[in-house]
Amino acid sequence: MDPISPLLLLPRPRPSLPLRLAPPPPRASAGVARTRLRRRRLSTTTTTVSAVAAETAPADSPSPSPSDEERFDWLDQWYPIAPVCDLDPRAPHGKTVLGLRIVAWFDRTVSGDAAAGDGEWRVFDDACPHRLAPLSEGRVASVAVVGFLAVAKGTVVTSVVQRAAVVAVAVLCFAASRWLANFIEKNFYFQDYVHAYKPISTARLVPWRRQWIGCTDAKELSMSVSAVAAKTPLPWADEEAPVGGERFDWLDQWYPIAPICDLDKRAPHGKMVMGLKIVTWFDGGEWRVLDDMCPHRLAPLSEGRVDNKGRLQCAYHGWCFDGRGSCQFIPQAPALGPHVHKNNKACVASYPCVVQNNILWFYPRSEPEFKDVLLRKRPPYIPEIDNPSSVIDYGVRDLLYGYELLVENFMDPAHVPYAHRGLFPHVPREEDLGRYEGGVPIKMNIEEANIDGFHSNLKESWGYFKFVAPITLIGSPFRAEPVDNNNNNDNSSNKKQPEPVAVFFCVPVAPGKCRVIWANGHFLDGWFDRFIPRWWRHTKGNQVLDSDSSVLHIEERNYAAVGLDNWHKACYVPTSSDNLIIAFRNWFKKYGNNQVGWLAPTANQLPPASTRVEVFERYWSHVMQCTSCRAALKGLRALEVALQVASVAIVGFLAAAKGNTVVTSTARRATIVAVAVLFFAASRWLTNYIEKAFYFQDFVLAEQ
């Protein structure tokens, strides 16, 4: 096989059209990899994405050409995939050719001598018939100044003062290089600018310039973005209710914003929930939620600051608002002129909010009649989170796939040994454990399914799940002890052990975007486990979320290609482990018509596919939203610089010390040099760790 020849593909799923290496010889030879593509029958349940697309004629497809004209047949051509030398036979490779997603991989099972590396290249549709996950995400089973000082021994630099001066110059040069690196980063690449931590006091203004008299009537709030959206028919508003007359009311729900421990009371925080941009801040007494848009020139209020009176100040022109959304102060308004800040157009819509289970929730209706909505309806209360005997780990992460994919993923325990391979200690890494190859049959029984949700396996030994519509998922995937269905209380030693409880809030952000807020309970017996920092747990949790993010990101686009109404036809879900996913898809279709009831008029379509760097990005999606990880990043960065400075200083000290004064023996000098090298190596390791834990880490399932 010539490694320079490209692998060719004929994009017709016919058994008679093979895969080969270019240039194709006139006859079959041993140097040509031939493969036969199996054609999927449209009448079966294993309809692939390309097969479904083939059934639908494009809207702009040209009319058949006349019999006397010739038309170029694009499908009756060979297309190169990649040079064979660039294809790793140990992993699958995903490509797009003529708009068709394919996966190429090296099959060793067709050869009589698999150990010798013989086999053939194969090309399939890049969509698993199970739930259209991309097969390509799977796997194929199987310092100069100090150096000068150290060299110059009593020849060039003789006095202690001269040697100390040289060491000082070396340390100064190194510190200057670190400062320069930071300067280059901020001036030529990126510098974050947070207005909230640059307060501007109004104490210098004369008293008659300080206006903070607000609107007296809550009904006179300005026409905010949410109010405009409320007057605009939503995409699903005119649709008929589903069979049975019940439709899920997405507006009559409480939605979580963030855990309280991750909200800085000194600054405003901007979020998007259900397509609606909001800002929350602490006014000195309680948390407030407003539309994230100043009525002056529609600048984001989340980029502003909280002044010394607890008011939210816009960073653009300094307009100030209280917790009701009333404008309290307009700096540009004449003090002796009309009170323009009292105009209803100068106010912002305010939303009810409440803190429950140490999480801030808000209700997405700003009309006056919903002011006391807490008396009628509260957020779902999770008593396990308030259990004093457990340690609750809160966290938040933004993800680049839709809300429904996130719910599906948390409901699917069968994917853990494969998508999260090596990340859980109780999941084996071996490739073949019996005939299930790492997985086992999972019994899932759905109970009490209705518009408010459903639950499963309350009395099963391995775990249970509960879905509270639309965003709450509660479960204990791995119970400490089997459930005693016989209820034998004779043996007093069989005490019920506490169970680890996982609570996930799956928040719809926008089409193709979601946010997960977790509150997981840990019952820790060892004293050492209680001192594990929160940020370290988050690095492990982010690894779990990243390990299947790319799969879900592409899977969502495959769903969109076949249409959500065709989900049951396009996906092959024959086992009991898929019952929770099937139940959720039935709920989503029956009560939501396969779409989220976005709170703002927005096109219900996916954004373009993101790159892997965007999918696995951690800094903005998690670190900037987590107080523990921000503090850890700052501390580790300081430690990184300290290790580098220490390594240079140690070598400088060794070079400055004369042989008959401080360090006399060769062993001591070697030990000091080893410590310096160790410090420098630790700083380089720490640099790599910081990059992977707080910024970006690519996760290739084929390498796990």
N, C-alpha and C positions, 0 to 999 in steps of 0.2 A: 504494500500500500504506500503510495507516494504521499508523504506528509504535507507537501506543498499544494497538492490538488484540493480544490474546494469541494465540499459536500453539496450535492445537488438535490433539489426537490421538485417533483412534479405535483402541483397543487390540485390533483384530482384523486379522490379516495377510491381508486379502482385497483383491484388486485393485480391487474396486468401492467400497471405502470410502476416501475421500481424506483428505488432510491439508489443513486450511484455517485461515484467520484468523477470529476471532470479532469481532462477531456474524456468523454465516453469512448471506449474502444469499439471497433466494429463487432467484436465478439466478446462473450463473457470471459473474464479472466480472474485469476486469484487476487489481483490487485484492486478489484472493484468491489466495493461493499454494496450488496444488493439487499433490499428489504421490501417486503410487501405490506402495503398499508391496508388495514382491514376497513371495509366499508360498513358504516353503521346504518342499520335499517331504520327508516323513519317511523315504522310501525311499532318498534319496541320502545321500552321505557328508558333505554340508555341513549336518548337523543342528545348529541353533543351541541355545543354552542354553534359550531360551524354548520351542523346539519339543520338546526333551527333557523339559522340565518339563510341557508340555502333555500328553505321552503318559502321565504318571504322575498318577493321580487322588489328590488330597489325602486323608490318612487321615481327616480330619474333614469330608469333603465331605458335604453334606446329601443325603438321598434325593430322587429326583425328586418334584416337587410334584404333587399330584393334578390331574387335568384340569380340575376345576372351580375351582382356586385360581390366583391370579396371583402370579408370583414376579418380582421386579425383576431385570432382566438388566444386570449391571454391565459386561459387555463391549460391550453395544450402546449405548454412551454416548461423547460427546466429552469429553476431559479437556484442560485447558490445560497447556501446557508452560512458557511464559514470555512476557512481553511482547516484541514484536519489537524494541522499542527497546533491550532489554537483551541481545539476541543479536548477537554479533559475527559478521558473515558471513564473516570471514577465518579462523575457527577452529571446530572442532566443540564441541558442548556436551552433556555427559552428565547425564541426569536419571533419577530412579526414579519411576515412576507405577504404582500398584496392584501394587507388588512387582516390576515389570518394568523392567529396566535398558535405557534407550534412549539414542540419540545423535541430535541434530538438527544439521544442517549445511546451508549454502546452496550449491546446485548451480548453477553458471554454465554448465555444458556443454550444458544443454537449450535455451539461448537463442541466437538467431541473432546477437545483438550482445553478446558476452561482455565487450567492452571498456567498454560502457556500464553495466555492473553489473547487467544483467538476469539473472534466473534464478528458481529455485524452492527453497523449503525442503524438505528431505528428512528422514525419520525412519527409522532402522534399529535392529535389535537391537544393543546395545552389547557385542558379542562377535565378534571376528574368527573366521571358520571355520577359520583355520590352526591356532592353539593357544589360542583363546578369550581373546586379549588384548583389553583394552577399546579400542574404536575411538575413544572420546571423548578418549583420551590422544594421538591422532594429530594430524595437521595437514591443512589444505586446501591441496593443491599450488598453486602460484603463489608594647656594654657601656656603662652610663650614666655612671658616675663619671668614667671616663677621657674620655668625650666632653665632659663639662662642663669638665674641665681643659683639653682641647684648644681648646675654644671661648673660654674665659676667658683672653684674652691680655693680661696686665698690668693688668686691671681689677679683678677680684675677688680673685684669688690672686696676690699680688705677690712675696712672698719665696720663696727657694729652699726654705727649711724647710717653708713651707706647701705648696708644690707637692709636695715629697717626701712629706709626710704624706698628701696626697690620693692619690698613687700607691700608697703603702703600704696605704691603706684599700681601694683598688680591688683590689689583689692579694689582700688578706685576704678581701674579699667573694667573689672568685672561688674561692679555696681553700675557703672555707666552703660555697659552693654545691656543689663537688665532694664534700666530706665529707658534706653533707646528702643528696645523691643516693645515695651509698653507704649511708648510714644508713637511708634510706627503703627501699632495696632489701632490706637485711638484716632490717629490723624489720617490714615490712608485706608483703613479697612472698616472698623466699626467702633462707635462709642455710644453707649446707651445714655440717654438723657432723661432723667426722672424729675419732673417738675415738683413732685410732692416733697422731695427732700431739699428743695431750695425755696423755703418760705419767704414771703415778702410781707413784712408787718405793715399795718395801716396806722401805727401809733403816731407817725409823723403828720398825718392828716389832721387838719383842724377839726374841732367837733362838728361844725356844720357841714363838713364833707362826709362824715360817717353816717350813712343811711342804712338802717336795717329794719325798717318797718315793712312787713310783708303783706301779702294779699290776705284779706280777711275772710274770703269765701273760697272754700275748696272747690266749688263748682266752676270757678273762673280760671281754672288752669289752662295753660296755653295749648294750642293744637300741636301736641308733640308727635313724634314719629309713630308711637303706638296708637295714638288717637287717629292719625291719618290712616294707619293700617286697619283700624277697626271700622272706618267708614268705607274702606275698599274691600269688595268681596274677596274672601280668601279662595284659593284654588279649588278647595273641596266644598265650598259653601253651597253651591247650587246643585251638588250631586244628590241623588236620591239616597235615602237611608237604606242600608242593607236589608236583606230578607230578615224579618223578625222585628223590624222597627227600631232596633237599638243601634246607636252610633256612639262611640267613645268620645267624650267631650275633653279634648286636649287642653282647653283653656280653663276648665274647672279643676285644676290640679295644682299641687305645690311642687316646686322644682328646687333641688339643692343648688346652691351657688358654690360653696367651698367650706371645708372644715374651719372652725373658728381659730384653731391654732395656726393656720396658714394665712390669716388675714391680719395685716399690719394696721393698727388703729391710727397710725400717723399719716396714712396715705389712702387715696381712693383706689378701688380695684375695678377694672373693667372686665366684663364677661359677656359672652353671647350664649343665650339659651333659647332654644326653639326658634332660631332665626332672629331673635330680638336682642339688641345691644343694650345692656344695662350697666350701671355703675353703683357700687355699694361703698359706704364709708361709715365711720363711727363718729357721731356728732357730739361725743362726750357723755351721752347717757344711754344711747341705744344705736343699733345698726339701722341704716337707711338704704333704700334702693330707689333709684331714679332712672329715667331714660338717659342713656349715655350720649346726649346731644344737646349742646347749648342752644337755646332759642335765638341767640343773637346771630351767629353765622354758622351754626350747626357743627361747631368744633367739638371733639370728644371731651366730655367732662372728666373721664377717667385719666386724662393726661394732666389734670390740674392738681390742686393741693387742698388740704384741710387747714383753714386759718385758725387763729387763736380763739375764735368764738365757736368753733365746731361747725362752721359753714363750709360748704363745698365751693371752692373758687375755681373758675375756669382759667386755664393757663394762657388763653389767647388774649383776652381783654380784661380779665379780672372780675367778671360778674360773679356775685355770690348768691348761693341758694341754701335754704334751710331744708330740714328733713321732709317737709310737706311739698317741696318743689317750688315754693314761693321765692321769687327773686327778692333779695334783701338789700343789694347794693349794686349800683352801676357807677363805676368811677368816672366815666365820661359824661354823666348827666349833670347839668347845672344844679348846684345845691339850692338856689332860690327859685328855680324853675319848676315846671310840673313834675310830679312824682311818677316818672315814666316806669320805674321799677314795679309799680303797683298794677300796671297793665297786665291783663290776663295772657297777653302774648309773650310776656317776659318770664313765664313760669314753665316748669317742667313736670311731666307726669310722674307721680309717685306710686309705688306698689307696696302692698302689705308684705311684711317679712317677719320672721320669727326664728329664734334659735331653739333647735330641738336635737337631742342626741349629739350636742356639741357641733352641729352643722347648721349653717345659715341657709334658710329656705325663703323663697319668695313666691307670691301668688301673682300671676301675670295679668291681672285686671286692675286698671287704675280708676275705674268709675267710682263715684261716691258710694253707690250701694254696696260695693265690695269692701268698704273700709273695715267693717267688723266681720270679715269672713271667718276669722278664727273661732267665732262663736258657733259657726255652722260646720266647719270642716277644718281639720288640722292635718299636717303632714303625717305620713305613716310612722308610728312609733315603734322602735325596735328595742325591746327590753334587754336583749342580750348585749347591746352596746353599753348600757349603763350598769352592767354587772360589775360590782366592786372587786370581785375576785379575779377578774381577767385584765390583761393589758391590751388596750385597744390601739391598733396601729392605723392612723388615718393617712390618706394619701389622695392625690389627684393627678390625672394625666389626660392630656388631649390627644386624640387619635385621628388618623386620616382615613377613616371609613365610617359608614353610617351606623346609626343607632341600632337598627335591627340586626346588623351583623355582630355588634357588640353583645347584644342580648343572646343571640344564638350561640356565640362562642362560650359564654359563661355557662350556658345550659348543656354543654357538650363535654362530658368527662371522658369520652372515648378518644379524644384527640390528644390527651395529655402525654401518653408515652411516645408520641411521634412528633408533634409540633413543639413540645417542650422537653425534648429528649436531653437527659443529663442535667436538668435544672431542678428536679425533685429527687431527693435521696431514696424515696420509696419506689421510684419508677426505675426498673432495671435498664441498663444500657445495652445488654446483650441483644444481638440481632435476632436470635431465634430462641424463644422460650416456649417450647412445645409447639403445637400447631397454630397457636394464636400469634406467634412472633412478637411478643411484648404486650399485646392487648388481650382483653378477656371479654366475654359476653357480659353485658350490663343490663339488668332488668330495670325498666322504668315504667311505672304505673302512674297514669295521670288521674288525678282526683279533683272533683269540684271545679271543673272548668266553667267559667262564666265571664262576664264583661269586666269583672274586677281582678281576674287573673286565675291562677290554678296552682296546684302543688303536686309533688310526687314523692313517693317512697318515705312516708312518715314513719313507717314501721320496718323498713328494710335495714339490714345489718350494715350495709356499706356507706349509706349516706342519704340525705334528703335535700330537696330543692323546693323553694316556694317563690312564685312570681306574683308580685303585687303591682298591677298595672298603674302607670305605664313604665316605670323606671326601676323599681326596687326588686332585687333578687337576693334572697336569703338562702343560705345552704350550709350544710355540714358535710362536705364531700368525703371526709375520712373520719369515721367515728372511732372513739377510743376503745369501745367495747361493742360486741354484738348486742342487738336488742333482744331482751328476754321476752319473747312472745308468750311464754308459758306463765309469766308473772309469778315466779317462785321466790317468795320472800323468806323462806326458811333459813337459807344460808346468809348470815349477817355479814360475811366477808365480801359478798358480791355487792359492793357499793357502786352506785352509778358514778362513773367518772365524768368529769366535765368534758364537753365536746368543743373542739375549735369551730368557731362560727365565722363564716365569711359573708359579709354584707356588701353588695355592689349596687351603686346607683348609676344607672346607664342613662346619661343625660343627652338628649338630642341637641346638637349645636347648630348645624346647618346641613343641607344635603351633602353627603360624603364626609361629614365630620361629626365626631361625638366626644363626650368627656366621661371618664369613669372616675367616680369618687368611691373609695373603698374604706370600710371600717371593719377590720378583721380582728377578732378576739383571740388572744394567745393565753392559754393557761400554762404558765411556766413554773416548773418545779425547781430547776436549778437557779442558784443565785446569780451565776454568771450570765444566764440568758436575760435577766432583767436589766443588765447593764449594756446590752447590745444597742448601739445608737439607732435612732429612727432613720437617719439618712442611709445607714448601711442596709437596713431592711428594704428601703426604697430602691437601692441599686439592684437588689435581687428581684424585687417586683417588676422593675423596668425591664430586666432581662426576660422575664416571663411574658410581659406584654409585647416586647419587640420580637420574640421568637416566631410569632405567627402574624405579625402586623402586615407584612408584605403579602402573605397568603390571602388574608381577608381583604386587603386593598384591591387585589386583582380579582378575587372572587366576587366582590360587589359589582365590578364592571361586567363580569360574566353574567351575573343576575340581570343587570340592566339590558344586556344584549338579547337575552331570551324573553325578557319581560317578567315582572313579578307575578302577573296573572298566570304565567306558565311555569311557576316554580315547581309544582308537583309533577309536571310532565318532564321538565328538564333534569330534575334531581332524582337520583335513585337512592331511596332511604328504606331499605328492607329490614333493618334490625331494630330490636327494642331499644338500643342505646340512642336512637334518633327520635324517640317518642316526644321528648321535651321540645325539640326543635320543630317537629310537626305540629305540636299543640300550639306553640307560639305563632307559627305561620298561619294556622287556622284562626287564632285570635286576631292577628294583625289584618287578615283579609276580611273576617266577618264583622269586626267592630271598627276597623280603621280604613277599610278599602285599600289596603296595601300601601298606605302612605301616612306620614306624620302630619298632623294638623298644625303646620307652622304658624307662629303667631304674627308673622309679618308677610306681606305679599311677596313671595319669592318663587322663582322658577324651580319646580320640583325636578331638577335634573342634576346629574353628577358633574362635578368639575373635572377638568382634564386629569389624567393619571399623573401622580406625583413620582418623583425620582426616589430611589432608595435612601438618599441622604435626607430627603424631606420626611419620608415615612419613619425612619429610625431616629430622627432628631429628638434630643432630650432637653436641651437647655431651655427653650421657650415653652415646650409642651409640659414640662414638669418642674425643672429646677427653679425657674423664676416664679413658680406658683407655690413653692414649698419653702418655708422658713428654715427648716432643718437642713435641707440640701444646699440652700444658698449660703448658710453659715459654714457648712462643711467645706464647700468649694472655696470659700474665702480662706479658711484655715489651712486647707491642704495646699493652696497656692502659696501662702506664706511659708509653710513648711518646705515646699519645693525650693524656694529661693534661699531659705536658711541652710538647707543641705548643700546647695551649690556654693554659697559663700563660705560655709564651714570647710568644705573640701579644699577650696583655694587657700583659705587662711591657714589650714593645717600644713599644707605643703610649703607655704610661705614661712611659717614658723620653723619648720624643719630646715629650710634653706638658710634662714637667718641665724639659726643657732650654731655656734662654732663647736667643733668636735670636742673641745676640752672643757666646756662649760655646762651645758644642760643635757644634751643627748650624747652619751659617750659610746655606748655599745652599738654594734651593727644590728642586733636583734631589736633594740628599741626603735632605731630609725626605720627598720622594715615594718615594725608594728604600726608606727605612726603613718607611714605611707599607705599601708593596707587600710587603715581607718579612713584616710582621705579618699582612696579609691572606692571604698564601700559607701561613703557618703555620696560621692558623685554618682555611683551606680544606682543608689536608692533614689536620688533625685530624678534620674532618667526613668526609672520604673514608675515613680510617682507621676511624672508627666504623662506617661502612657495610660496609667490608671485613671487620672483625671479626665483625659480625653474620652475614654470609653465609658466611664461611670456618669459623667455629667454633660457630655456634649453629643457624641455619636459613637455607636458601635454597630457595625454591620453584622447581621446574623444570617449565616448561610446554613440552612438545615442540612444540606448534603454533606457538610463537614462535621456534623455533630455525631 
